[in-house]
Amino acid sequence: MKKGKAKPYTKKEAGNRNKMMAYAIIAILVLSGIYFGLGISETKENKEAGDSSLKISQYNVAQIGDDILVGVVEELPEIIILLGEKARLDENTVKEVMNLSADTLYSIDGEASNSYVFFRFYATDISKALRNLTPRLDGLVGDYKIYRGYIGMPPGENQVMNRVYLIGPLNMSRGTVVKILLLEKTAGEKKLGYIGFIKSAITIGPIVDAEVNSIEGFIASGIALTAPNLDELNKSVPWMQDVNYNPTVFTLSQEVNETTLALEGVELQPGVNTTVLMPVNTSLESVIQRLGELKLNYTLKEGLLSLLLPVDASKGQTEEALSKLGVTNITWQKHGSIQLPKEVLVESMVVPIENNKNFSALLFMNATAKQKVKMGLVVIKIGDQALINARQV
């Protein structure tokens, strides 16, 4: 079980062992005379560690949802000690744990459900208290995980919950968006609120941290008002691996049909109060001349030619060849493999990134392998699928 993830609650076998542990600690508490109450109070009294009135609350839990998104809005002054499957439990152990003292520690309580048991230590300095507590907990209970308490709130309006108590890794901070396993606490017919176990933090995009795996080649791009002749391009740049051309586009400010335009060698894409025109087998000059004759207003987006080149490509020779073909404003980028997060939150949408450990991206010319970089993600939603492009920023 990785630190900070509530995996025991997703496997039935582990859940049953945790239930047995919960029942065992409940029996110990009752038999030992330690105060045992139902429910969780909303505010905690500042009590001295070792106070015999400290309580462990008992209840049942039922799963409400998995992979629920919430934002961390508050870090609580709480160390959570979640007992593992092999934790040592007896009457003396429980008493000793509940009466531990440490620097900055001012109160102790705990919770026991049908799925988990944890002790909660309140401290004004989490790090200092942990340094004191850890050696003694190792000797007392043995098998445990260390977490921290937080308050989380779901994004936007949520009819199920508003604020929810969270248990998660020590390094969470307010503003972090996390996925949680959400449970509801009950005692008989009484509902006692919600508890969430943080499973993972979600990276917030569209700008994310990444690491460069390798540099695989170059992309040379430039303005090309007309489509290049592929045979001539291959002769001029024989080391070219691939080519892409986004044609020059005229966007007219009104609907125009082929009859009205009366111009061969173009493609028209009519829309509502607009028309997109792309030259195919005609010159740019002839299109501009015809639009002027018809007194049509338009905007022009120049064509872009991009070449995929190997790492040993000659930059100077490539630029010289492209210039002879009429390509201008030539720019260079590296392309390579990067490591991205498994998923990212963009515009309130969690987008999983396939092949995130080996993702193709455009990089600055000074990018190198193993370098930490900032990447800008462009996410295009198509039905239930998402297309993602990554470019260094």
KELOTI-814539 format. One record per residue (C-alpha): x, z, y; residue number from 1. Coordinates in nm, 2 decimals, always signed. Each point is the difference from the previous one (the first is absolute). Layout:
{c1 = X, c3 = Z, c2 = Y, num = NUM}
...
end
This chain:
{c1 = +0.00, c3 = +0.00, c2 = +0.00, num = 1}
{c1 = +0.15, c3 = -0.11, c2 = +0.33, num = 2}
{c1 = +0.02, c3 = +0.26, c2 = +0.27, num = 3}
{c1 = -0.30, c3 = -0.02, c2 = +0.23, num = 4}
{c1 = -0.24, c3 = -0.20, c2 = -0.23, num = 5}
{c1 = -0.29, c3 = +0.17, c2 = -0.17, num = 6}
{c1 = +0.04, c3 = -0.18, c2 = -0.33, num = 7}
{c1 = -0.14, c3 = +0.29, c2 = -0.22, num = 8}
{c1 = -0.34, c3 = -0.07, c2 = +0.13, num = 9}
{c1 = -0.02, c3 = -0.36, c2 = -0.12, num = 10}
{c1 = +0.08, c3 = +0.06, c2 = -0.37, num = 11}
{c1 = -0.26, c3 = +0.17, c2 = -0.22, num = 12}
{c1 = +0.26, c3 = +0.17, c2 = -0.22, num = 13}
{c1 = +0.18, c3 = +0.16, c2 = +0.29, num = 14}
{c1 = -0.33, c3 = +0.09, c2 = +0.16, num = 15}
{c1 = -0.10, c3 = +0.20, c2 = -0.31, num = 16}
{c1 = +0.33, c3 = +0.19, c2 = +0.00, num = 17}
{c1 = -0.05, c3 = +0.08, c2 = +0.37, num = 18}
{c1 = -0.35, c3 = +0.13, c2 = -0.07, num = 19}
{c1 = +0.13, c3 = +0.23, c2 = -0.28, num = 20}
{c1 = +0.26, c3 = +0.13, c2 = +0.25, num = 21}
{c1 = -0.27, c3 = +0.05, c2 = +0.26, num = 22}
{c1 = -0.21, c3 = +0.20, c2 = -0.24, num = 23}
{c1 = +0.31, c3 = +0.20, c2 = -0.10, num = 24}
{c1 = +0.09, c3 = +0.10, c2 = +0.35, num = 25}
{c1 = -0.36, c3 = +0.10, c2 = +0.07, num = 26}
{c1 = -0.01, c3 = +0.23, c2 = -0.30, num = 27}
{c1 = +0.33, c3 = +0.15, c2 = +0.11, num = 28}
{c1 = -0.12, c3 = +0.06, c2 = +0.35, num = 29}
{c1 = -0.32, c3 = +0.17, c2 = -0.12, num = 30}
{c1 = +0.17, c3 = +0.22, c2 = -0.25, num = 31}
{c1 = +0.28, c3 = +0.10, c2 = +0.23, num = 32}
{c1 = -0.25, c3 = +0.12, c2 = +0.27, num = 33}
{c1 = +0.13, c3 = -0.24, c2 = +0.27, num = 34}
{c1 = -0.27, c3 = -0.08, c2 = +0.25, num = 35}
{c1 = -0.17, c3 = -0.32, c2 = -0.12, num = 36}
{c1 = -0.26, c3 = -0.18, c2 = +0.22, num = 37}
{c1 = -0.19, c3 = -0.32, c2 = +0.00, num = 38}
{c1 = +0.03, c3 = -0.25, c2 = +0.29, num = 39}
{c1 = +0.26, c3 = -0.08, c2 = +0.25, num = 40}
{c1 = -0.02, c3 = +0.15, c2 = +0.35, num = 41}
{c1 = +0.05, c3 = -0.25, c2 = +0.29, num = 42}
{c1 = +0.25, c3 = +0.23, c2 = +0.18, num = 43}
{c1 = +0.28, c3 = +0.20, c2 = -0.16, num = 44}
{c1 = +0.07, c3 = +0.35, c2 = +0.11, num = 45}
{c1 = +0.37, c3 = +0.07, c2 = +0.08, num = 46}
{c1 = +0.07, c3 = +0.26, c2 = -0.27, num = 47}
{c1 = +0.34, c3 = +0.14, c2 = -0.10, num = 48}
{c1 = +0.15, c3 = -0.14, c2 = -0.32, num = 49}
{c1 = -0.07, c3 = +0.25, c2 = -0.28, num = 50}
{c1 = -0.34, c3 = +0.11, c2 = +0.13, num = 51}
{c1 = -0.21, c3 = +0.08, c2 = -0.31, num = 52}
{c1 = -0.31, c3 = -0.15, c2 = +0.16, num = 53}
{c1 = +0.14, c3 = -0.35, c2 = -0.01, num = 54}
{c1 = -0.23, c3 = -0.22, c2 = -0.21, num = 55}
{c1 = +0.00, c3 = -0.30, c2 = -0.22, num = 56}
{c1 = -0.31, c3 = -0.21, c2 = +0.03, num = 57}
{c1 = -0.17, c3 = -0.15, c2 = -0.31, num = 58}
{c1 = -0.23, c3 = -0.30, c2 = -0.02, num = 59}
{c1 = -0.06, c3 = -0.32, c2 = -0.18, num = 60}
{c1 = +0.09, c3 = -0.35, c2 = +0.12, num = 61}
{c1 = -0.14, c3 = -0.34, c2 = -0.06, num = 62}
{c1 = +0.16, c3 = -0.33, c2 = +0.10, num = 63}
{c1 = -0.18, c3 = -0.17, c2 = +0.30, num = 64}
{c1 = +0.23, c3 = -0.30, c2 = +0.04, num = 65}
{c1 = +0.35, c3 = -0.14, c2 = -0.06, num = 66}
{c1 = +0.23, c3 = -0.19, c2 = +0.24, num = 67}
{c1 = -0.20, c3 = +0.13, c2 = +0.30, num = 68}
{c1 = +0.16, c3 = -0.07, c2 = +0.33, num = 69}
{c1 = +0.05, c3 = +0.29, c2 = +0.25, num = 70}
{c1 = +0.23, c3 = +0.07, c2 = +0.29, num = 71}
{c1 = +0.20, c3 = +0.32, c2 = +0.02, num = 72}
{c1 = -0.10, c3 = +0.18, c2 = +0.32, num = 73}
{c1 = +0.16, c3 = +0.34, c2 = -0.05, num = 74}
{c1 = +0.29, c3 = +0.15, c2 = -0.19, num = 75}
{c1 = -0.08, c3 = +0.35, c2 = -0.11, num = 76}
{c1 = +0.25, c3 = +0.29, c2 = -0.03, num = 77}
{c1 = -0.05, c3 = +0.01, c2 = -0.38, num = 78}
{c1 = +0.22, c3 = -0.04, c2 = -0.30, num = 79}
{c1 = -0.20, c3 = -0.10, c2 = -0.31, num = 80}
{c1 = +0.14, c3 = +0.09, c2 = -0.34, num = 81}
{c1 = -0.19, c3 = -0.21, c2 = -0.25, num = 82}
{c1 = +0.04, c3 = +0.14, c2 = -0.35, num = 83}
{c1 = +0.12, c3 = -0.24, c2 = -0.27, num = 84}
{c1 = -0.10, c3 = -0.03, c2 = -0.37, num = 85}
{c1 = +0.28, c3 = +0.22, c2 = -0.12, num = 86}
{c1 = -0.03, c3 = +0.27, c2 = +0.27, num = 87}
{c1 = +0.04, c3 = +0.36, c2 = -0.12, num = 88}
{c1 = -0.32, c3 = +0.20, c2 = +0.06, num = 89}
{c1 = -0.07, c3 = +0.36, c2 = -0.07, num = 90}
{c1 = -0.14, c3 = +0.30, c2 = +0.19, num = 91}
{c1 = +0.34, c3 = +0.11, c2 = +0.13, num = 92}
{c1 = +0.10, c3 = -0.36, c2 = +0.11, num = 93}
{c1 = -0.32, c3 = -0.04, c2 = +0.21, num = 94}
{c1 = +0.05, c3 = +0.34, c2 = +0.16, num = 95}
{c1 = +0.37, c3 = -0.07, c2 = +0.08, num = 96}
{c1 = -0.07, c3 = -0.34, c2 = +0.15, num = 97}
{c1 = -0.29, c3 = +0.14, c2 = +0.21, num = 98}
{c1 = +0.23, c3 = +0.27, c2 = +0.13, num = 99}
{c1 = +0.31, c3 = -0.21, c2 = +0.08, num = 100}
{c1 = +0.16, c3 = +0.04, c2 = +0.34, num = 101}
{c1 = +0.23, c3 = -0.23, c2 = +0.19, num = 102}
{c1 = +0.12, c3 = -0.07, c2 = +0.35, num = 103}
{c1 = -0.28, c3 = -0.13, c2 = +0.23, num = 104}
{c1 = -0.26, c3 = +0.04, c2 = -0.29, num = 105}
{c1 = -0.31, c3 = +0.18, c2 = +0.13, num = 106}
{c1 = -0.27, c3 = -0.05, c2 = -0.26, num = 107}
{c1 = -0.07, c3 = -0.12, c2 = -0.36, num = 108}
{c1 = -0.32, c3 = -0.11, c2 = -0.18, num = 109}
{c1 = -0.09, c3 = -0.26, c2 = -0.26, num = 110}
{c1 = -0.26, c3 = -0.22, c2 = -0.16, num = 111}
{c1 = -0.10, c3 = -0.05, c2 = -0.37, num = 112}
{c1 = -0.23, c3 = -0.28, c2 = -0.10, num = 113}
{c1 = -0.09, c3 = -0.16, c2 = -0.33, num = 114}
{c1 = +0.27, c3 = -0.26, c2 = +0.06, num = 115}
{c1 = +0.29, c3 = +0.18, c2 = +0.18, num = 116}
{c1 = +0.15, c3 = +0.33, c2 = +0.12, num = 117}
{c1 = +0.21, c3 = +0.05, c2 = +0.31, num = 118}
{c1 = +0.14, c3 = +0.28, c2 = +0.21, num = 119}
{c1 = +0.01, c3 = -0.04, c2 = +0.38, num = 120}
{c1 = +0.27, c3 = +0.16, c2 = +0.21, num = 121}
{c1 = -0.05, c3 = +0.01, c2 = +0.38, num = 122}
{c1 = +0.32, c3 = -0.01, c2 = +0.20, num = 123}
{c1 = +0.11, c3 = -0.05, c2 = +0.36, num = 124}
{c1 = +0.31, c3 = -0.19, c2 = -0.12, num = 125}
{c1 = -0.06, c3 = -0.21, c2 = -0.31, num = 126}
{c1 = +0.36, c3 = -0.08, c2 = -0.08, num = 127}
{c1 = +0.13, c3 = +0.35, c2 = +0.04, num = 128}
{c1 = -0.28, c3 = +0.15, c2 = -0.21, num = 129}
{c1 = +0.07, c3 = -0.26, c2 = -0.28, num = 130}
{c1 = +0.37, c3 = +0.09, c2 = -0.01, num = 131}
{c1 = -0.10, c3 = +0.35, c2 = -0.08, num = 132}
{c1 = -0.29, c3 = -0.07, c2 = -0.23, num = 133}
{c1 = +0.13, c3 = -0.28, c2 = -0.22, num = 134}
{c1 = +0.25, c3 = +0.21, c2 = -0.21, num = 135}
{c1 = -0.25, c3 = +0.27, c2 = -0.06, num = 136}
{c1 = -0.28, c3 = -0.25, c2 = -0.10, num = 137}
{c1 = +0.25, c3 = -0.17, c2 = -0.24, num = 138}
{c1 = +0.04, c3 = +0.33, c2 = -0.18, num = 139}
{c1 = -0.37, c3 = +0.10, c2 = +0.01, num = 140}
{c1 = -0.21, c3 = -0.30, c2 = -0.08, num = 141}
{c1 = +0.26, c3 = -0.27, c2 = -0.09, num = 142}
{c1 = -0.21, c3 = -0.31, c2 = +0.01, num = 143}
{c1 = -0.15, c3 = -0.08, c2 = +0.34, num = 144}
{c1 = +0.00, c3 = -0.26, c2 = +0.28, num = 145}
{c1 = +0.04, c3 = +0.07, c2 = +0.37, num = 146}
{c1 = -0.24, c3 = -0.15, c2 = +0.25, num = 147}
{c1 = -0.14, c3 = +0.07, c2 = +0.34, num = 148}
{c1 = -0.35, c3 = +0.04, c2 = +0.14, num = 149}
{c1 = -0.15, c3 = -0.25, c2 = +0.26, num = 150}
{c1 = -0.32, c3 = -0.09, c2 = +0.17, num = 151}
{c1 = -0.12, c3 = -0.36, c2 = -0.03, num = 152}
{c1 = -0.28, c3 = -0.21, c2 = +0.15, num = 153}
{c1 = -0.13, c3 = -0.33, c2 = -0.13, num = 154}
{c1 = +0.03, c3 = -0.30, c2 = +0.24, num = 155}
{c1 = -0.32, c3 = -0.08, c2 = +0.19, num = 156}
{c1 = -0.33, c3 = +0.15, c2 = -0.09, num = 157}
{c1 = -0.04, c3 = +0.15, c2 = -0.35, num = 158}
{c1 = -0.33, c3 = +0.13, c2 = -0.13, num = 159}
{c1 = +0.17, c3 = +0.19, c2 = -0.29, num = 160}
{c1 = +0.26, c3 = +0.21, c2 = +0.18, num = 161}
{c1 = +0.14, c3 = +0.07, c2 = +0.34, num = 162}
{c1 = +0.31, c3 = +0.23, c2 = -0.03, num = 163}
{c1 = +0.15, c3 = +0.05, c2 = -0.35, num = 164}
{c1 = +0.27, c3 = +0.24, c2 = -0.12, num = 165}
{c1 = +0.29, c3 = -0.19, c2 = -0.14, num = 166}
{c1 = +0.29, c3 = +0.09, c2 = -0.23, num = 167}
{c1 = +0.30, c3 = -0.23, c2 = +0.01, num = 168}
{c1 = +0.38, c3 = -0.04, c2 = +0.03, num = 169}
{c1 = +0.19, c3 = +0.21, c2 = +0.25, num = 170}
{c1 = +0.09, c3 = -0.29, c2 = +0.23, num = 171}
{c1 = -0.34, c3 = -0.12, c2 = +0.11, num = 172}
{c1 = -0.06, c3 = +0.00, c2 = +0.37, num = 173}
{c1 = -0.31, c3 = -0.05, c2 = +0.22, num = 174}
{c1 = -0.09, c3 = -0.36, c2 = +0.05, num = 175}
{c1 = +0.09, c3 = -0.10, c2 = -0.35, num = 176}
{c1 = -0.27, c3 = -0.18, c2 = -0.20, num = 177}
{c1 = -0.01, c3 = +0.10, c2 = -0.36, num = 178}
{c1 = -0.19, c3 = -0.07, c2 = -0.32, num = 179}
{c1 = -0.15, c3 = +0.30, c2 = -0.16, num = 180}
{c1 = -0.18, c3 = +0.11, c2 = -0.32, num = 181}
{c1 = -0.31, c3 = +0.17, c2 = +0.15, num = 182}
{c1 = -0.17, c3 = +0.29, c2 = -0.18, num = 183}
{c1 = -0.30, c3 = +0.21, c2 = +0.09, num = 184}
{c1 = +0.01, c3 = +0.38, c2 = -0.06, num = 185}
{c1 = -0.31, c3 = +0.18, c2 = -0.13, num = 186}
{c1 = -0.09, c3 = +0.35, c2 = -0.13, num = 187}
{c1 = -0.33, c3 = -0.03, c2 = -0.18, num = 188}
{c1 = -0.24, c3 = -0.18, c2 = +0.23, num = 189}
{c1 = +0.21, c3 = +0.08, c2 = +0.31, num = 190}
{c1 = +0.21, c3 = -0.27, c2 = +0.15, num = 191}
{c1 = +0.33, c3 = +0.13, c2 = +0.13, num = 192}
{c1 = +0.15, c3 = -0.31, c2 = +0.17, num = 193}
{c1 = +0.26, c3 = -0.26, c2 = -0.09, num = 194}
{c1 = +0.36, c3 = +0.00, c2 = -0.11, num = 195}
{c1 = +0.22, c3 = -0.31, c2 = -0.01, num = 196}
{c1 = +0.33, c3 = -0.06, c2 = -0.18, num = 197}
{c1 = +0.22, c3 = -0.25, c2 = +0.18, num = 198}
{c1 = +0.11, c3 = -0.28, c2 = -0.23, num = 199}
{c1 = +0.20, c3 = -0.22, c2 = +0.24, num = 200}
{c1 = +0.05, c3 = -0.08, c2 = +0.36, num = 201}
{c1 = -0.11, c3 = -0.34, c2 = +0.13, num = 202}
{c1 = +0.24, c3 = -0.19, c2 = +0.23, num = 203}
{c1 = -0.17, c3 = -0.10, c2 = +0.32, num = 204}
{c1 = +0.05, c3 = -0.36, c2 = +0.11, num = 205}
{c1 = +0.04, c3 = -0.27, c2 = +0.11, num = 206}
{c1 = +0.36, c3 = +0.10, c2 = +0.08, num = 207}
{c1 = +0.16, c3 = +0.18, c2 = -0.30, num = 208}
{c1 = +0.35, c3 = +0.11, c2 = -0.12, num = 209}
{c1 = +0.17, c3 = -0.22, c2 = -0.26, num = 210}
{c1 = +0.33, c3 = -0.05, c2 = -0.16, num = 211}
{c1 = +0.18, c3 = -0.34, c2 = -0.05, num = 212}
{c1 = +0.08, c3 = -0.07, c2 = -0.37, num = 213}
{c1 = +0.18, c3 = -0.33, c2 = +0.05, num = 214}
{c1 = +0.04, c3 = -0.30, c2 = +0.23, num = 215}
{c1 = -0.10, c3 = -0.32, c2 = -0.18, num = 216}
{c1 = +0.03, c3 = -0.27, c2 = +0.27, num = 217}
{c1 = -0.10, c3 = -0.12, c2 = +0.34, num = 218}
{c1 = -0.31, c3 = -0.14, c2 = +0.17, num = 219}
{c1 = +0.07, c3 = -0.26, c2 = +0.28, num = 220}
{c1 = -0.30, c3 = -0.07, c2 = +0.22, num = 221}
{c1 = -0.06, c3 = -0.23, c2 = +0.29, num = 222}
{c1 = -0.26, c3 = -0.18, c2 = +0.20, num = 223}
{c1 = -0.09, c3 = -0.34, c2 = -0.15, num = 224}
{c1 = -0.28, c3 = -0.18, c2 = +0.18, num = 225}
{c1 = -0.05, c3 = -0.25, c2 = -0.28, num = 226}
{c1 = +0.05, c3 = +0.04, c2 = -0.38, num = 227}
{c1 = +0.35, c3 = -0.09, c2 = -0.11, num = 228}
{c1 = +0.08, c3 = -0.27, c2 = -0.25, num = 229}
{c1 = +0.08, c3 = +0.19, c2 = -0.32, num = 230}
{c1 = +0.25, c3 = -0.26, c2 = -0.13, num = 231}
{c1 = +0.19, c3 = +0.00, c2 = +0.33, num = 232}
{c1 = -0.01, c3 = +0.38, c2 = +0.01, num = 233}
{c1 = +0.14, c3 = +0.03, c2 = -0.36, num = 234}
{c1 = +0.28, c3 = -0.23, c2 = +0.09, num = 235}
{c1 = +0.08, c3 = +0.18, c2 = +0.33, num = 236}
{c1 = -0.02, c3 = +0.35, c2 = -0.16, num = 237}
{c1 = +0.09, c3 = -0.05, c2 = -0.37, num = 238}
{c1 = +0.04, c3 = +0.38, c2 = -0.05, num = 239}
{c1 = -0.36, c3 = +0.07, c2 = +0.09, num = 240}
{c1 = -0.19, c3 = +0.18, c2 = -0.27, num = 241}
{c1 = -0.36, c3 = -0.03, c2 = +0.14, num = 242}
{c1 = -0.18, c3 = -0.12, c2 = +0.31, num = 243}
{c1 = -0.32, c3 = +0.10, c2 = +0.18, num = 244}
{c1 = -0.17, c3 = -0.17, c2 = +0.29, num = 245}
{c1 = -0.28, c3 = +0.14, c2 = +0.21, num = 246}
{c1 = -0.14, c3 = -0.30, c2 = +0.19, num = 247}
{c1 = -0.06, c3 = -0.03, c2 = +0.37, num = 248}
{c1 = -0.35, c3 = +0.10, c2 = +0.08, num = 249}
{c1 = -0.23, c3 = -0.09, c2 = +0.29, num = 250}
{c1 = -0.29, c3 = +0.24, c2 = +0.06, num = 251}
{c1 = -0.27, c3 = -0.17, c2 = +0.20, num = 252}
{c1 = -0.25, c3 = +0.20, c2 = +0.21, num = 253}
{c1 = -0.31, c3 = -0.18, c2 = -0.13, num = 254}
{c1 = -0.13, c3 = -0.16, c2 = -0.32, num = 255}
{c1 = +0.13, c3 = -0.36, c2 = -0.04, num = 256}
{c1 = -0.08, c3 = -0.23, c2 = -0.30, num = 257}
{c1 = +0.21, c3 = -0.29, c2 = -0.13, num = 258}
{c1 = -0.23, c3 = -0.26, c2 = +0.16, num = 259}
{c1 = +0.05, c3 = +0.14, c2 = +0.35, num = 260}
{c1 = +0.37, c3 = +0.05, c2 = -0.05, num = 261}
{c1 = +0.05, c3 = -0.35, c2 = -0.14, num = 262}
{c1 = +0.36, c3 = +0.07, c2 = -0.10, num = 263}
{c1 = +0.16, c3 = -0.07, c2 = -0.34, num = 264}
{c1 = +0.26, c3 = +0.21, c2 = -0.17, num = 265}
{c1 = -0.14, c3 = +0.34, c2 = +0.09, num = 266}
{c1 = -0.19, c3 = +0.28, c2 = -0.18, num = 267}
{c1 = -0.29, c3 = +0.17, c2 = +0.17, num = 268}
{c1 = -0.14, c3 = +0.35, c2 = -0.09, num = 269}
{c1 = -0.32, c3 = +0.05, c2 = +0.21, num = 270}
{c1 = -0.12, c3 = +0.35, c2 = +0.09, num = 271}
{c1 = -0.24, c3 = +0.17, c2 = +0.23, num = 272}
{c1 = +0.08, c3 = -0.13, c2 = +0.35, num = 273}
{c1 = +0.35, c3 = -0.09, c2 = -0.12, num = 274}
{c1 = +0.19, c3 = -0.26, c2 = -0.20, num = 275}
{c1 = +0.34, c3 = +0.02, c2 = -0.16, num = 276}
{c1 = +0.19, c3 = -0.32, c2 = -0.01, num = 277}
{c1 = +0.32, c3 = -0.06, c2 = -0.20, num = 278}
{c1 = +0.21, c3 = -0.33, c2 = +0.03, num = 279}
{c1 = +0.08, c3 = -0.14, c2 = -0.35, num = 280}
{c1 = +0.10, c3 = -0.36, c2 = +0.03, num = 281}
{c1 = +0.01, c3 = -0.05, c2 = +0.38, num = 282}
{c1 = +0.23, c3 = +0.10, c2 = +0.28, num = 283}
{c1 = -0.05, c3 = +0.30, c2 = +0.22, num = 284}
{c1 = +0.00, c3 = -0.22, c2 = +0.31, num = 285}
{c1 = -0.29, c3 = -0.21, c2 = -0.13, num = 286}
{c1 = -0.21, c3 = +0.32, c2 = -0.05, num = 287}
{c1 = +0.08, c3 = +0.14, c2 = +0.34, num = 288}
{c1 = -0.08, c3 = -0.34, c2 = +0.16, num = 289}
{c1 = -0.34, c3 = -0.02, c2 = -0.18, num = 290}
{c1 = -0.10, c3 = +0.36, c2 = +0.09, num = 291}
{c1 = +0.09, c3 = -0.08, c2 = +0.36, num = 292}
{c1 = -0.22, c3 = -0.31, c2 = +0.00, num = 293}
{c1 = -0.29, c3 = +0.21, c2 = -0.13, num = 294}
{c1 = +0.08, c3 = +0.27, c2 = +0.25, num = 295}
{c1 = +0.00, c3 = +0.27, c2 = -0.27, num = 296}
{c1 = +0.15, c3 = +0.34, c2 = +0.06, num = 297}
{c1 = +0.24, c3 = +0.12, c2 = -0.28, num = 298}
{c1 = +0.27, c3 = +0.24, c2 = -0.09, num = 299}
{c1 = +0.31, c3 = -0.11, c2 = -0.19, num = 300}
{c1 = +0.17, c3 = +0.20, c2 = -0.28, num = 301}
{c1 = +0.33, c3 = -0.17, c2 = -0.08, num = 302}
{c1 = +0.10, c3 = -0.07, c2 = -0.36, num = 303}
{c1 = +0.24, c3 = +0.22, c2 = -0.18, num = 304}
{c1 = +0.25, c3 = -0.12, c2 = -0.26, num = 305}
{c1 = +0.16, c3 = +0.27, c2 = -0.22, num = 306}
{c1 = +0.28, c3 = -0.06, c2 = -0.26, num = 307}
{c1 = +0.10, c3 = +0.23, c2 = -0.28, num = 308}
{c1 = +0.38, c3 = +0.01, c2 = -0.04, num = 309}
{c1 = +0.25, c3 = +0.16, c2 = -0.23, num = 310}
{c1 = +0.23, c3 = +0.28, c2 = +0.11, num = 311}
{c1 = +0.29, c3 = -0.24, c2 = +0.02, num = 312}
{c1 = -0.18, c3 = -0.25, c2 = +0.22, num = 313}
{c1 = +0.19, c3 = -0.13, c2 = +0.31, num = 314}
{c1 = -0.17, c3 = +0.12, c2 = +0.31, num = 315}
{c1 = +0.17, c3 = -0.25, c2 = +0.23, num = 316}
{c1 = -0.06, c3 = -0.30, c2 = -0.22, num = 317}
{c1 = -0.36, c3 = +0.09, c2 = -0.05, num = 318}
{c1 = -0.07, c3 = +0.03, c2 = +0.37, num = 319}
{c1 = +0.18, c3 = -0.33, c2 = +0.06, num = 320}
{c1 = -0.21, c3 = -0.18, c2 = -0.26, num = 321}
{c1 = -0.33, c3 = +0.15, c2 = +0.13, num = 322}
{c1 = +0.08, c3 = -0.09, c2 = +0.36, num = 323}
{c1 = +0.06, c3 = -0.37, c2 = -0.10, num = 324}
{c1 = -0.35, c3 = +0.01, c2 = -0.16, num = 325}
{c1 = -0.16, c3 = +0.12, c2 = +0.33, num = 326}
{c1 = -0.04, c3 = +0.37, c2 = -0.10, num = 327}
{c1 = +0.05, c3 = +0.23, c2 = +0.30, num = 328}
{c1 = +0.02, c3 = +0.38, c2 = +0.07, num = 329}
{c1 = +0.16, c3 = +0.07, c2 = -0.34, num = 330}
{c1 = +0.00, c3 = +0.37, c2 = -0.10, num = 331}
{c1 = +0.15, c3 = +0.17, c2 = -0.31, num = 332}
{c1 = -0.11, c3 = +0.29, c2 = -0.22, num = 333}
{c1 = +0.12, c3 = +0.13, c2 = -0.33, num = 334}
{c1 = -0.24, c3 = +0.04, c2 = -0.29, num = 335}
{c1 = +0.05, c3 = +0.25, c2 = -0.27, num = 336}
{c1 = -0.15, c3 = +0.26, c2 = -0.23, num = 337}
{c1 = -0.10, c3 = +0.34, c2 = +0.13, num = 338}
{c1 = -0.16, c3 = +0.32, c2 = -0.12, num = 339}
{c1 = -0.33, c3 = +0.10, c2 = +0.15, num = 340}
{c1 = -0.25, c3 = +0.29, c2 = -0.06, num = 341}
{c1 = -0.24, c3 = -0.04, c2 = -0.29, num = 342}
{c1 = -0.29, c3 = -0.01, c2 = +0.24, num = 343}
{c1 = -0.06, c3 = +0.01, c2 = +0.37, num = 344}
{c1 = -0.28, c3 = +0.09, c2 = +0.23, num = 345}
{c1 = -0.08, c3 = -0.28, c2 = +0.24, num = 346}
{c1 = -0.31, c3 = +0.00, c2 = +0.22, num = 347}
{c1 = -0.17, c3 = +0.27, c2 = -0.21, num = 348}
{c1 = +0.06, c3 = -0.20, c2 = -0.31, num = 349}
{c1 = +0.24, c3 = +0.11, c2 = -0.28, num = 350}
{c1 = +0.18, c3 = -0.30, c2 = -0.12, num = 351}
{c1 = +0.20, c3 = +0.01, c2 = -0.33, num = 352}
{c1 = +0.32, c3 = -0.20, c2 = +0.02, num = 353}
{c1 = +0.08, c3 = -0.19, c2 = -0.32, num = 354}
{c1 = +0.36, c3 = -0.03, c2 = -0.10, num = 355}
{c1 = +0.09, c3 = +0.24, c2 = +0.28, num = 356}
{c1 = +0.34, c3 = +0.07, c2 = -0.14, num = 357}
{c1 = +0.10, c3 = -0.36, c2 = +0.02, num = 358}
{c1 = -0.20, c3 = -0.15, c2 = +0.29, num = 359}
{c1 = +0.10, c3 = -0.32, c2 = +0.18, num = 360}
{c1 = +0.04, c3 = +0.04, c2 = +0.38, num = 361}
{c1 = +0.14, c3 = -0.16, c2 = +0.32, num = 362}
{c1 = +0.30, c3 = +0.20, c2 = +0.14, num = 363}
{c1 = +0.22, c3 = -0.01, c2 = +0.31, num = 364}
{c1 = +0.33, c3 = -0.19, c2 = -0.03, num = 365}
{c1 = +0.20, c3 = +0.33, c2 = +0.00, num = 366}
{c1 = -0.20, c3 = +0.15, c2 = -0.29, num = 367}
{c1 = +0.21, c3 = +0.11, c2 = -0.30, num = 368}
{c1 = -0.07, c3 = +0.13, c2 = -0.35, num = 369}
{c1 = -0.08, c3 = +0.38, c2 = -0.02, num = 370}
{c1 = -0.09, c3 = +0.00, c2 = +0.37, num = 371}
{c1 = -0.30, c3 = +0.21, c2 = +0.12, num = 372}
{c1 = -0.23, c3 = -0.22, c2 = +0.20, num = 373}
{c1 = -0.33, c3 = +0.00, c2 = +0.18, num = 374}
{c1 = -0.25, c3 = -0.26, c2 = -0.13, num = 375}
{c1 = -0.31, c3 = -0.13, c2 = +0.16, num = 376}
{c1 = -0.28, c3 = -0.08, c2 = -0.25, num = 377}
{c1 = -0.26, c3 = -0.26, c2 = +0.05, num = 378}
{c1 = -0.30, c3 = +0.06, c2 = -0.23, num = 379}
{c1 = -0.26, c3 = -0.27, c2 = -0.05, num = 380}
{c1 = -0.31, c3 = +0.11, c2 = -0.19, num = 381}
{c1 = -0.17, c3 = -0.26, c2 = -0.22, num = 382}
{c1 = -0.29, c3 = +0.15, c2 = -0.19, num = 383}
{c1 = +0.14, c3 = +0.30, c2 = -0.20, num = 384}
{c1 = +0.35, c3 = -0.15, c2 = +0.01, num = 385}
{c1 = +0.26, c3 = +0.05, c2 = +0.27, num = 386}
{c1 = +0.28, c3 = -0.23, c2 = +0.09, num = 387}
{c1 = +0.31, c3 = +0.17, c2 = +0.15, num = 388}
{c1 = +0.29, c3 = -0.14, c2 = +0.20, num = 389}
{c1 = +0.30, c3 = +0.21, c2 = +0.11, num = 390}
{c1 = +0.23, c3 = -0.07, c2 = +0.30, num = 391}
{c1 = +0.27, c3 = +0.22, c2 = +0.14, num = 392}
{c1 = -0.08, c3 = +0.14, c2 = +0.34, num = 393}
end
